[in-house]
Amino acid sequence: MLRATLLKLSDSKGFAHWVTSNDTTRRMSHRFVAGETLDEAMEACRASNDAGMAVTLDCLGENVSTTADAQKARDTYLEIFDRITKEKLSANVSCKLTQLGLDLSVEFCEGLVLSIAERAAAYDSFLRIDMEGSVYTQRTVELVKRVRAQMPSVGAVIQAYLYRSESDVVDLLSYGCRIRLCKGAYKEPQEVAYQRKSEVDANFVKLMRLLLPSGFYHGIATHDPRMIAETIRWAAEKKISKDDFEFQMLYGVRSDLQRMLVRDGYRVRLYVPYGQEWFAYFMRRLAERPANVGFFVRNFFRK
Ligand SMILES: Cc1cc2nc3c(=O)[nH]c(=O)nc-3n(C[C@H](O)[C@H](O)[C@H](O)COP(=O)(O)OP(=O)(O)OC[C@H]3O[C@@H](n4cnc5c(N)ncnc54)[C@H](O)[C@@H]3O)c2cc1C
Protein backbone atom coordinates (compact mmCIF):
# COMPACT_ATOMS: atom_id res chain seq x y z
CA MET A 1 0.00 0.00 0.00
CA LEU A 2 2.74 2.45 1.07
CA ARG A 3 4.90 1.30 -1.84
CA ALA A 4 2.05 1.91 -4.30
CA THR A 5 1.40 5.38 -2.86
CA LEU A 6 5.06 6.40 -3.03
CA LEU A 7 5.39 5.12 -6.59
CA LYS A 8 2.27 7.02 -7.58
CA LEU A 9 3.61 10.18 -5.90
CA SER A 10 6.83 9.77 -7.91
CA ASP A 11 4.77 10.84 -10.98
CA SER A 12 3.45 14.00 -9.29
CA LYS A 13 5.02 17.19 -10.66
CA GLY A 14 3.70 19.32 -7.77
CA PHE A 15 5.13 16.99 -5.12
CA ALA A 16 8.40 16.79 -7.10
CA HIS A 17 8.68 20.55 -7.08
CA TRP A 18 8.04 20.73 -3.34
CA VAL A 19 10.55 17.99 -2.51
CA THR A 20 13.34 19.18 -4.80
CA SER A 21 13.10 22.85 -3.84
CA ASN A 22 13.18 22.16 -0.10
CA ASP A 23 16.64 22.40 1.51
CA THR A 24 15.98 19.62 4.03
CA THR A 25 14.76 17.09 1.48
CA ARG A 26 17.59 18.03 -0.87
CA ARG A 27 20.05 17.25 1.91
CA MET A 28 18.27 13.98 2.62
CA SER A 29 18.52 12.88 -1.00
CA HIS A 30 22.26 12.58 -0.40
CA ARG A 31 21.61 9.30 1.35
CA PHE A 32 20.92 7.73 -2.10
CA VAL A 33 22.35 10.29 -4.56
CA ALA A 34 26.05 11.16 -4.75
CA GLY A 35 25.39 14.87 -5.36
CA GLU A 36 24.11 17.21 -8.02
CA THR A 37 27.37 17.64 -10.01
CA LEU A 38 29.68 15.34 -11.94
CA ASP A 39 32.56 16.41 -9.68
CA GLU A 40 30.68 15.07 -6.65
CA ALA A 41 29.91 11.84 -8.51
CA MET A 42 33.59 11.45 -9.40
CA GLU A 43 34.49 11.84 -5.73
CA ALA A 44 31.99 9.13 -4.74
CA CYS A 45 33.35 6.98 -7.53
CA ARG A 46 36.93 7.34 -6.30
CA ALA A 47 35.90 6.53 -2.72
CA SER A 48 34.11 3.38 -3.92
CA ASN A 49 37.13 2.32 -5.99
CA ASP A 50 39.34 2.86 -2.94
CA ALA A 51 36.98 0.58 -1.00
CA GLY A 52 37.49 -2.14 -3.61
CA MET A 53 34.32 -1.63 -5.63
CA ALA A 54 33.81 -0.75 -9.28
CA VAL A 55 31.10 1.77 -10.15
CA THR A 56 28.43 2.42 -12.73
CA LEU A 57 27.61 6.13 -13.01
CA ASP A 58 24.15 7.41 -13.82
CA CYS A 59 23.26 11.03 -14.49
CA LEU A 60 19.68 11.07 -13.21
CA GLY A 61 16.84 11.99 -15.53
CA GLU A 62 13.97 10.32 -17.35
CA ASN A 63 11.09 11.00 -19.75
CA VAL A 64 12.56 14.08 -21.44
CA SER A 65 10.09 15.95 -23.64
CA THR A 66 12.42 17.65 -26.16
CA THR A 67 15.15 16.41 -28.47
CA ALA A 68 17.40 19.16 -27.10
CA ASP A 69 17.14 17.70 -23.57
CA ALA A 70 17.88 14.22 -24.92
CA GLN A 71 20.96 15.51 -26.79
CA LYS A 72 22.10 17.29 -23.65
CA ALA A 73 21.85 13.98 -21.77
CA ARG A 74 23.86 12.27 -24.54
CA ASP A 75 26.57 14.94 -24.22
CA THR A 76 26.68 14.43 -20.47
CA TYR A 77 27.23 10.68 -20.91
CA LEU A 78 30.02 11.31 -23.43
CA GLU A 79 31.62 13.64 -20.89
CA ILE A 80 31.25 11.04 -18.13
CA PHE A 81 33.17 8.48 -20.20
CA ASP A 82 35.88 11.09 -20.89
CA ARG A 83 36.20 11.92 -17.19
CA ILE A 84 36.25 8.26 -16.10
CA THR A 85 39.12 7.62 -18.49
CA LYS A 86 41.00 10.82 -17.70
CA GLU A 87 40.77 10.18 -13.96
CA LYS A 88 41.59 6.47 -14.39
CA LEU A 89 38.53 5.32 -12.45
CA SER A 90 37.13 1.81 -12.46
CA ALA A 91 33.67 2.71 -13.71
CA ASN A 92 31.21 2.37 -16.54
CA VAL A 93 27.89 4.09 -17.25
CA SER A 94 24.18 3.34 -16.84
CA CYS A 95 21.46 5.36 -18.56
CA LYS A 96 17.73 5.33 -19.23
CA LEU A 97 16.27 5.36 -22.73
CA THR A 98 13.49 7.80 -21.82
CA GLN A 99 16.25 10.25 -20.84
CA LEU A 100 17.56 9.84 -24.39
CA GLY A 101 14.25 10.55 -26.08
CA LEU A 102 12.54 7.15 -26.29
CA ASP A 103 9.15 8.86 -25.80
CA LEU A 104 9.89 11.11 -28.79
CA SER A 105 11.23 8.67 -31.39
CA VAL A 106 12.83 5.23 -31.20
CA GLU A 107 15.14 6.00 -34.14
CA PHE A 108 16.32 9.27 -32.65
CA CYS A 109 16.93 7.60 -29.28
CA GLU A 110 18.81 4.74 -30.94
CA GLY A 111 21.15 7.18 -32.68
CA LEU A 112 22.05 8.77 -29.34
CA VAL A 113 22.58 5.38 -27.68
CA LEU A 114 24.81 4.30 -30.55
CA SER A 115 27.02 7.37 -30.17
CA ILE A 116 27.38 6.77 -26.41
CA ALA A 117 28.12 3.07 -27.01
CA GLU A 118 30.79 4.09 -29.55
CA ARG A 119 32.45 6.28 -26.92
CA ALA A 120 32.26 3.39 -24.45
CA ALA A 121 33.90 1.08 -26.98
CA ALA A 122 36.63 3.63 -27.76
CA TYR A 123 37.63 3.48 -24.08
CA ASP A 124 37.11 -0.28 -23.84
CA SER A 125 34.30 0.45 -21.42
CA PHE A 126 30.62 -0.44 -21.19
CA LEU A 127 27.18 1.16 -21.37
CA ARG A 128 24.29 -0.39 -19.44
CA ILE A 129 20.76 0.47 -20.48
CA ASP A 130 18.60 0.56 -17.34
CA MET A 131 15.15 -1.00 -17.56
CA GLU A 132 12.16 1.26 -16.90
CA GLY A 133 8.40 0.59 -16.58
CA SER A 134 6.89 -2.31 -18.54
CA VAL A 135 5.46 -0.06 -21.28
CA TYR A 136 9.08 0.38 -22.39
CA THR A 137 10.33 -3.21 -22.03
CA GLN A 138 9.76 -4.42 -25.59
CA ARG A 139 11.24 -1.26 -27.16
CA THR A 140 14.22 -1.38 -24.81
CA VAL A 141 15.05 -5.04 -25.49
CA GLU A 142 14.74 -4.52 -29.26
CA LEU A 143 16.86 -1.37 -29.21
CA VAL A 144 19.60 -3.01 -27.13
CA LYS A 145 19.72 -5.92 -29.59
CA ARG A 146 20.02 -3.58 -32.59
CA VAL A 147 22.73 -1.43 -31.00
CA ARG A 148 24.59 -4.52 -29.81
CA ALA A 149 24.70 -5.82 -33.37
CA GLN A 150 26.97 -2.84 -34.12
CA MET A 151 28.50 -2.15 -30.70
CA PRO A 152 28.90 -5.04 -28.25
CA SER A 153 29.82 -2.47 -25.57
CA VAL A 154 26.18 -2.23 -24.54
CA GLY A 155 24.12 -4.39 -22.17
CA ALA A 156 20.62 -4.77 -20.79
CA VAL A 157 18.73 -5.06 -17.50
CA ILE A 158 16.14 -7.73 -16.74
CA GLN A 159 13.54 -7.40 -13.98
CA ALA A 160 12.64 -10.62 -12.18
CA TYR A 161 9.09 -9.40 -11.41
CA LEU A 162 8.02 -9.50 -15.07
CA TYR A 163 6.51 -12.75 -16.40
CA ARG A 164 8.21 -12.17 -19.74
CA SER A 165 11.74 -11.99 -18.31
CA GLU A 166 12.70 -15.63 -18.79
CA SER A 167 12.06 -15.45 -22.52
CA ASP A 168 13.87 -12.08 -22.69
CA VAL A 169 16.87 -13.62 -20.97
CA VAL A 170 16.96 -16.54 -23.43
CA ASP A 171 16.58 -14.11 -26.34
CA LEU A 172 19.27 -11.67 -25.13
CA LEU A 173 21.70 -14.47 -24.31
CA SER A 174 21.39 -15.72 -27.88
CA TYR A 175 22.80 -12.30 -28.86
CA GLY A 176 25.66 -12.66 -26.36
CA CYS A 177 24.25 -9.80 -24.32
CA ARG A 178 25.54 -9.01 -20.84
CA ILE A 179 22.63 -8.68 -18.42
CA ARG A 180 22.05 -7.02 -15.05
CA LEU A 181 19.44 -8.98 -13.12
CA CYS A 182 17.35 -7.01 -10.62
CA LYS A 183 13.92 -7.51 -9.04
CA GLY A 184 12.28 -4.43 -10.60
CA ALA A 185 11.47 -1.04 -9.08
CA TYR A 186 8.23 0.12 -10.72
CA LYS A 187 4.54 -0.36 -9.92
CA GLU A 188 3.37 -3.02 -12.37
CA PRO A 189 -0.09 -4.59 -12.75
CA GLN A 190 -0.70 -8.28 -12.15
CA GLU A 191 -1.30 -8.78 -15.88
CA VAL A 192 2.46 -8.41 -16.48
CA ALA A 193 4.24 -8.90 -13.16
CA TYR A 194 4.40 -11.11 -10.08
CA GLN A 195 2.98 -9.24 -7.11
CA ARG A 196 4.24 -11.37 -4.24
CA LYS A 197 7.82 -11.10 -2.98
CA SER A 198 8.10 -14.90 -2.79
CA GLU A 199 7.23 -15.19 -6.51
CA VAL A 200 9.64 -12.43 -7.54
CA ASP A 201 12.40 -14.04 -5.46
CA ALA A 202 11.76 -17.48 -6.98
CA ASN A 203 11.99 -16.02 -10.47
CA PHE A 204 15.14 -14.08 -9.54
CA VAL A 205 16.84 -17.34 -8.52
CA LYS A 206 15.61 -19.09 -11.67
CA LEU A 207 16.98 -16.31 -13.91
CA MET A 208 20.27 -16.11 -11.97
CA ARG A 209 20.73 -19.82 -12.71
CA LEU A 210 20.18 -19.19 -16.42
CA LEU A 211 22.63 -16.28 -16.48
CA LEU A 212 25.66 -17.45 -14.54
CA PRO A 213 26.60 -20.51 -16.61
CA SER A 214 26.00 -18.67 -19.93
CA GLY A 215 29.64 -17.73 -20.40
CA PHE A 216 28.95 -13.98 -20.47
CA TYR A 217 29.75 -11.54 -17.66
CA HIS A 218 26.55 -10.59 -15.83
CA GLY A 219 25.59 -8.43 -12.85
CA ILE A 220 23.48 -9.80 -10.00
CA ALA A 221 21.89 -6.61 -8.63
CA THR A 222 20.28 -7.05 -5.24
CA HIS A 223 20.64 -6.20 -1.55
CA ASP A 224 18.60 -9.21 -0.53
CA PRO A 225 20.85 -11.42 1.64
CA ARG A 226 18.88 -14.51 0.58
CA MET A 227 19.35 -13.83 -3.13
CA ILE A 228 23.04 -13.14 -2.54
CA ALA A 229 23.53 -16.30 -0.47
CA GLU A 230 21.77 -18.42 -3.10
CA THR A 231 23.91 -16.91 -5.87
CA ILE A 232 27.08 -17.64 -3.91
CA ARG A 233 25.95 -21.17 -3.08
CA TRP A 234 24.88 -22.01 -6.60
CA ALA A 235 27.98 -20.49 -8.26
CA ALA A 236 30.20 -22.53 -5.92
CA GLU A 237 28.23 -25.71 -6.65
CA LYS A 238 28.55 -25.15 -10.41
CA LYS A 239 32.22 -24.15 -10.08
CA ILE A 240 31.58 -20.70 -11.53
CA SER A 241 34.51 -18.46 -10.64
CA LYS A 242 34.06 -15.35 -8.49
CA ASP A 243 35.59 -13.42 -11.40
CA ASP A 244 32.94 -14.53 -13.89
CA PHE A 245 30.14 -12.33 -12.52
CA GLU A 246 29.66 -9.36 -10.23
CA PHE A 247 27.24 -8.31 -7.54
CA GLN A 248 25.75 -4.85 -7.99
CA MET A 249 24.24 -2.62 -5.32
CA LEU A 250 22.93 0.90 -5.04
CA TYR A 251 24.86 3.80 -3.55
CA GLY A 252 23.73 4.25 0.07
CA VAL A 253 22.05 0.86 0.44
CA ARG A 254 23.43 -1.97 2.60
CA SER A 255 27.04 -0.78 2.75
CA ASP A 256 27.63 -3.59 5.28
CA LEU A 257 26.82 -6.21 2.65
CA GLN A 258 28.93 -4.41 0.06
CA ARG A 259 31.96 -4.54 2.37
CA MET A 260 31.33 -8.16 3.29
CA LEU A 261 31.27 -9.27 -0.34
CA VAL A 262 34.45 -7.34 -1.15
CA ARG A 263 36.13 -8.90 1.89
CA ASP A 264 35.07 -12.37 0.69
CA GLY A 265 36.67 -11.79 -2.70
CA TYR A 266 33.54 -11.13 -4.80
CA ARG A 267 33.39 -8.45 -7.46
CA VAL A 268 31.07 -5.63 -6.44
CA ARG A 269 29.88 -2.71 -8.55
CA LEU A 270 28.10 0.25 -7.00
CA TYR A 271 25.41 2.12 -8.93
CA VAL A 272 26.22 5.78 -8.27
CA PRO A 273 23.52 8.25 -9.38
CA TYR A 274 23.97 11.99 -9.41
CA GLY A 275 22.32 15.09 -10.84
CA GLN A 276 19.49 17.50 -10.21
CA GLU A 277 16.73 15.19 -11.47
CA TRP A 278 16.87 12.96 -8.42
CA PHE A 279 13.20 13.07 -7.36
CA ALA A 280 11.78 9.96 -9.12
CA TYR A 281 14.87 7.90 -8.25
CA PHE A 282 14.66 9.00 -4.60
CA MET A 283 10.96 8.07 -4.41
CA ARG A 284 11.64 4.59 -5.78
CA ARG A 285 14.29 4.08 -3.08
CA LEU A 286 11.83 5.17 -0.38
CA ALA A 287 9.22 2.81 -1.81
CA GLU A 288 11.55 -0.17 -1.60
CA ARG A 289 11.75 -0.12 2.16
CA PRO A 290 9.10 1.27 4.56
CA ALA A 291 11.85 2.08 7.11
CA ASN A 292 13.24 4.60 4.61
CA VAL A 293 10.04 6.62 4.92
CA GLY A 294 10.54 6.73 8.70
CA PHE A 295 14.08 7.98 8.09
CA PHE A 296 12.70 10.65 5.74
CA VAL A 297 9.97 11.83 8.14
CA ARG A 298 12.24 11.79 11.24
CA ASN A 299 14.92 13.82 9.49
CA PHE A 300 12.44 16.24 8.00
CA PHE A 301 10.95 17.16 11.38
CA ARG A 302 14.34 17.16 13.09
CA LYS A 303 15.60 19.92 10.75
C1 LIG B 1 22.77 -1.90 -9.23
C2 LIG B 1 21.29 -1.86 -9.34
C3 LIG B 1 20.71 -1.44 -10.51
C4 LIG B 1 19.31 -1.42 -10.64
N1 LIG B 1 18.75 -1.11 -11.85
C5 LIG B 1 17.42 -1.21 -12.00
C6 LIG B 1 16.81 -1.04 -13.27
O1 LIG B 1 17.46 -0.79 -14.28
N2 LIG B 1 15.45 -1.14 -13.33
C7 LIG B 1 14.68 -1.43 -12.24
O2 LIG B 1 13.46 -1.54 -12.37
N3 LIG B 1 15.24 -1.59 -11.03
C8 LIG B 1 16.58 -1.48 -10.87
N4 LIG B 1 17.13 -1.68 -9.64
C9 LIG B 1 16.27 -1.72 -8.43
C10 LIG B 1 15.78 -3.12 -8.14
O3 LIG B 1 14.88 -3.51 -9.14
C11 LIG B 1 15.07 -3.17 -6.78
O4 LIG B 1 13.98 -2.30 -6.77
C12 LIG B 1 15.97 -2.85 -5.61
O5 LIG B 1 17.27 -3.31 -5.81
C13 LIG B 1 15.41 -3.49 -4.32
O6 LIG B 1 15.37 -4.88 -4.48
P1 LIG B 1 16.36 -5.90 -3.72
O7 LIG B 1 16.82 -6.90 -4.74
O8 LIG B 1 17.43 -5.18 -3.05
O9 LIG B 1 15.42 -6.73 -2.76
P2 LIG B 1 14.27 -6.33 -1.73
O10 LIG B 1 13.55 -7.61 -1.46
O11 LIG B 1 13.48 -5.18 -2.21
O12 LIG B 1 15.10 -5.89 -0.48
C14 LIG B 1 15.92 -6.78 0.24
C15 LIG B 1 16.62 -6.03 1.36
O13 LIG B 1 17.52 -5.08 0.80
C16 LIG B 1 17.52 -3.87 1.53
N5 LIG B 1 17.01 -2.79 0.67
C17 LIG B 1 16.48 -2.90 -0.56
N6 LIG B 1 16.18 -1.69 -1.07
C18 LIG B 1 16.52 -0.80 -0.13
C19 LIG B 1 16.47 0.63 -0.06
N7 LIG B 1 16.00 1.37 -1.06
N8 LIG B 1 16.91 1.23 1.06
C20 LIG B 1 17.41 0.51 2.09
N9 LIG B 1 17.49 -0.85 2.07
C21 LIG B 1 17.05 -1.49 0.99
C22 LIG B 1 16.63 -4.11 2.71
O14 LIG B 1 17.44 -4.59 3.76
C23 LIG B 1 15.69 -5.20 2.22
O15 LIG B 1 15.13 -5.94 3.26
C24 LIG B 1 18.51 -1.76 -9.52
C25 LIG B 1 19.10 -2.20 -8.34
C26 LIG B 1 20.46 -2.27 -8.23
C27 LIG B 1 21.07 -2.78 -6.97
PDBQT file of the ligand as one rigid body, heavy atoms in Angstrom, charges set to zero:
ROOT
HETATM    1  C1  LIG A 401      22.771  -1.900  -9.229  1.00  0.00    +0.000 C 
HETATM    2  C2  LIG A 401      21.286  -1.859  -9.335  1.00  0.00    +0.000 A 
HETATM    3  C3  LIG A 401      20.705  -1.437 -10.508  1.00  0.00    +0.000 A 
HETATM    4  C4  LIG A 401      19.315  -1.423 -10.637  1.00  0.00    +0.000 A 
HETATM    5  N1  LIG A 401      18.751  -1.114 -11.845  1.00  0.00    +0.000 NA
HETATM    6  C5  LIG A 401      17.420  -1.215 -11.997  1.00  0.00    +0.000 A 
HETATM    7  C6  LIG A 401      16.812  -1.040 -13.265  1.00  0.00    +0.000 A 
HETATM    8  O1  LIG A 401      17.459  -0.786 -14.276  1.00  0.00    +0.000 OA
HETATM    9  N2  LIG A 401      15.448  -1.137 -13.335  1.00  0.00    +0.000 N 
HETATM   10  C7  LIG A 401      14.675  -1.432 -12.236  1.00  0.00    +0.000 A 
HETATM   11  O2  LIG A 401      13.457  -1.536 -12.366  1.00  0.00    +0.000 OA
HETATM   12  N3  LIG A 401      15.243  -1.585 -11.026  1.00  0.00    +0.000 NA
HETATM   13  C8  LIG A 401      16.579  -1.484 -10.873  1.00  0.00    +0.000 A 
HETATM   14  N4  LIG A 401      17.131  -1.685  -9.644  1.00  0.00    +0.000 N 
HETATM   15  C9  LIG A 401      16.269  -1.720  -8.434  1.00  0.00    +0.000 C 
HETATM   16  C10 LIG A 401      15.778  -3.116  -8.141  1.00  0.00    +0.000 C 
HETATM   17  O3  LIG A 401      14.882  -3.514  -9.142  1.00  0.00    +0.000 OA
HETATM   18  C11 LIG A 401      15.072  -3.173  -6.782  1.00  0.00    +0.000 C 
HETATM   19  O4  LIG A 401      13.982  -2.303  -6.766  1.00  0.00    +0.000 OA
HETATM   20  C12 LIG A 401      15.970  -2.850  -5.605  1.00  0.00    +0.000 C 
HETATM   21  O5  LIG A 401      17.267  -3.312  -5.805  1.00  0.00    +0.000 OA
HETATM   22  C13 LIG A 401      15.407  -3.493  -4.324  1.00  0.00    +0.000 C 
HETATM   23  O6  LIG A 401      15.373  -4.882  -4.479  1.00  0.00    +0.000 OA
HETATM   24  P1  LIG A 401      16.358  -5.901  -3.725  1.00  0.00    +0.000 P 
HETATM   25  O7  LIG A 401      16.820  -6.897  -4.739  1.00  0.00    +0.000 OA
HETATM   26  O8  LIG A 401      17.427  -5.179  -3.048  1.00  0.00    +0.000 OA
HETATM   27  O9  LIG A 401      15.424  -6.731  -2.759  1.00  0.00    +0.000 OA
HETATM   28  P2  LIG A 401      14.274  -6.333  -1.732  1.00  0.00    +0.000 P 
HETATM   29  O10 LIG A 401      13.551  -7.612  -1.458  1.00  0.00    +0.000 OA
HETATM   30  O11 LIG A 401      13.484  -5.181  -2.206  1.00  0.00    +0.000 OA
HETATM   31  O12 LIG A 401      15.103  -5.887  -0.479  1.00  0.00    +0.000 OA
HETATM   32  C14 LIG A 401      15.923  -6.779   0.239  1.00  0.00    +0.000 C 
HETATM   33  C15 LIG A 401      16.615  -6.030   1.362  1.00  0.00    +0.000 C 
HETATM   34  O13 LIG A 401      17.518  -5.077   0.795  1.00  0.00    +0.000 OA
HETATM   35  C16 LIG A 401      17.515  -3.872   1.534  1.00  0.00    +0.000 C 
HETATM   36  N5  LIG A 401      17.009  -2.787   0.666  1.00  0.00    +0.000 N 
HETATM   37  C17 LIG A 401      16.479  -2.896  -0.560  1.00  0.00    +0.000 A 
HETATM   38  N6  LIG A 401      16.182  -1.692  -1.074  1.00  0.00    +0.000 NA
HETATM   39  C18 LIG A 401      16.522  -0.796  -0.127  1.00  0.00    +0.000 A 
HETATM   40  C19 LIG A 401      16.469   0.628  -0.062  1.00  0.00    +0.000 A 
HETATM   41  N7  LIG A 401      15.996   1.373  -1.056  1.00  0.00    +0.000 N 
HETATM   42  N8  LIG A 401      16.914   1.227   1.061  1.00  0.00    +0.000 NA
HETATM   43  C20 LIG A 401      17.408   0.506   2.092  1.00  0.00    +0.000 A 
HETATM   44  N9  LIG A 401      17.494  -0.848   2.072  1.00  0.00    +0.000 NA
HETATM   45  C21 LIG A 401      17.052  -1.495   0.990  1.00  0.00    +0.000 A 
HETATM   46  C22 LIG A 401      16.626  -4.106   2.714  1.00  0.00    +0.000 C 
HETATM   47  O14 LIG A 401      17.438  -4.589   3.755  1.00  0.00    +0.000 OA
HETATM   48  C23 LIG A 401      15.689  -5.197   2.224  1.00  0.00    +0.000 C 
HETATM   49  O15 LIG A 401      15.130  -5.943   3.264  1.00  0.00    +0.000 OA
HETATM   50  C24 LIG A 401      18.515  -1.765  -9.524  1.00  0.00    +0.000 A 
HETATM   51  C25 LIG A 401      19.099  -2.201  -8.337  1.00  0.00    +0.000 A 
HETATM   52  C26 LIG A 401      20.455  -2.273  -8.231  1.00  0.00    +0.000 A 
HETATM   53  C27 LIG A 401      21.065  -2.778  -6.968  1.00  0.00    +0.000 C 
ENDROOT
TORSDOF 0
